[in-house]
Amino acid sequence: MGWLSWERFRSNTDCYYDADNCISEKLYMQMAEHMEQDGYLAAGYEYVSIDDCWMAMERGSDGRLVSDPKRFPRGIKFLADYVTVTILGTHTCGGYPRSKFYKELDAQTFADWGIDSLKLDGCYSGIEDMKDDDILIQIIVGDFGLRYEQQKSQMALWAVMAAPLMMSNDLRQIDPQSKALLLNKNVLKIRGSNGNTRQKNIRSKYSTIS
């Protein structure tokens, strides 16, 4: 459980015109602070996950991935020391250097930075490859586009399906109803009791989930 930037902030790297919402050190630090101050950490949301567009457009002279020097001036190691972080691994979906052909080097780089976990996308995979809908791990409760009833449905379904429950919203300005839904102890208890196992579908006269 945690917070992920992609669905809400996507590949916004324009810190000149949109400094508060661009993919940057500032954004992730603010989200980490709100997770702690607003009760999300206590509720079990423990990861702040960086997705695409954190890195520079070119690798360093030693072949390692490097963070964008303007948007992450103190580097990912600093950010990892500040908060538990997940990082997305020739290019990512946003056009940045990918990890293919560099897996061992990138794994060592992430380890050197103190990264706890890693999320890898297969955004250019072919039709023969196994698919896993990326959006299924992202809760967009409190983000654009969903009415409150739809938010309740998504939260309930994600809990029943034992989804990772990664929020993707702006915790700095989330509305009280959405916040209460994300922190609902009964829903989170259902998710926690499932572990990594989905609820079973029981078929009889009626179709129910248990």
N, C-alpha and C positions, 0 to 999 in steps of 0.2 A: 504494500500500500504506500502511496506517496503522491507526488505531484510531477507532472510531465508537461513540458512547454509546447509540444508540437501542435496540438489541435487548436489551441488558443492563439499562439504567437507565430506559428508556422516558420517561414524563412525570412522574417523581418530583420534585416541587418542595417536599416537606415537609422542610425543613431543621431544623425544631424537634424532630421525633421521629426523624428519620433523617439526621442531619447528615453522616454519612460517605458516603451513597449518593444524596443529592439532586443535581439538576442545578445545579451551582454552580462558581464560580471554583476553589474548593478541589479539587473532583473532577478537573477537567481538568488542573490543575497537577500533581496527584499522578500521573495517568496519563502525562503527558508525562515526568515524572521517572523513572517505572518503565520507560518505553520506552527512555530513554537508558541507565539504569543496568543494566537486565537484558538488554541485547543486541538488542532489537528494532530500534532505530534503525540499528545496524550491519548488521543483516540486510536492511534496505531498507524497514522500516515507518517512513515519514517524516511522516505527517500525523496530527494529533490533531483529530478532527472533532466539532464541536458539532452536535447535531441540533435537535430542537424544544425549546421551553420555556425558552430562554435570555433571551427578551425580556420587557419589562414588558407588562402587558395593554393599555396605551394607548401610542400614539406620542407623541413629544415635541411641544412647542408649534410647532416648525418642520416637523412632519410626518415627521421621521426616526424610524426604529426606535431604541429605547433598550433597554439591557440592564436586567434586574431589579436595582434598586438594593441590595436586601438580599443576593441570592445572587451578584451580580457587582458588588461595591461599587467596584471600581477600573475597571470598564468593559471592553468587548471589546477596545479598543485596547491596554490593558495586557496582556490575555491574548494577543493576537496578537503583541505584542512579546516575550512570554515563550516562545511556542511557535508553530510553524506551525499555523494553524487553518483549518478549513472550517466554514462556517455554513449552516444550512438556511434556505432562504428560506421578500375581507375578513378570513381566519384560517388558521392552519396546522392540521395534523392534531390538535394539542393545544389548539387554541382561541386561539392568539396571533395578532397582526397578520400578515397575509400580504403578499406583495409585489405582488400584482395591483393595477394602477393606480398603483403606486409604483416601478416597475422601475428607472427612471433614477435616482431619488432614492436608492433602496436600494443600487443599484450604486455610486453615488458615496460613500455612507456606508461601505460595505464597503471601498472603495478608500482612503478616508481613514483607516480603522482599520488598514490594512496587511494585509487578508485576501488570501490567495494563491489560493484556489479556492472555488467555490460549489456547493452541492448543492441542487437545487430539486425538491420533490415535487409530484405532481399528485393529491393525495389525494381531491379531490372531482370528478375528471374523469368525464365521461359514458361511456356504452358505445361511443360512436363514436370515442373517443380512443385513441391508441396506448398500450399498457400496457408497463411495465417493472417486474417484480417487485422491490420495494425490498429484500426480504430476500436477493436473489441477490447483493448486494454485501457482505453481512455474514457474516463467519465467526463462528460461535458455538462454536468450539472453546474449551473451558475454561469455557463458560457452563453453565447448567442444562439438563438434559433429554437430553443425548447421551451414550451409552456411548462408551468409547474407540474401539471399532471403527467406530462411526458417525462419530466425529470424524475418523478417518483417511480415511474415504470422502469426507466433505465437503471436507477439505483437498485431497485428490487431484483431485476433480472440479472444484473452483474453480480449481486451477492449470491443468488441462487446458483449461477453458473460457475461460482468460485473463480471469477475473473480477478486479476491482480489489483483492481481498484486504484488506478492511477488517475488522479484528477487532472484536468487540463482546462484551467480557467484562470481568472485574475483574482487572486485571493485578496488583493488590496481594495477591491470594490465589489465583492460578491454580496448579493442581497441576503437579508436575514433568513428568508425561507429556504433558499438553496443551501446556505451554510448549515442550518439546522438539519436538513436532509442528509448532508454529507457526514454529519456528526451523530446521526441517529443511532443510539446504542443498540436498539433491537435489530436493525439491518446489519450493522457491523458484527453483531453477535452471530447472526446467520452465516455471514462470510467467514468469520473466524472458526466456526464449528465445522465448516466444510473442509478446511485445509486446502488441498489442491484438487479436491474431488467434487465434481458437479453433483447436484441433487438428482435422484433417480426419477424417471417418469414412470408412474404406475398406471397401468391401463386396466380398467374394469368397466363398469357401466358409465362411469365418468372419467375424464382424463384429469389427473391431479399431479402435483409435484410434491415430493416429500424429501 
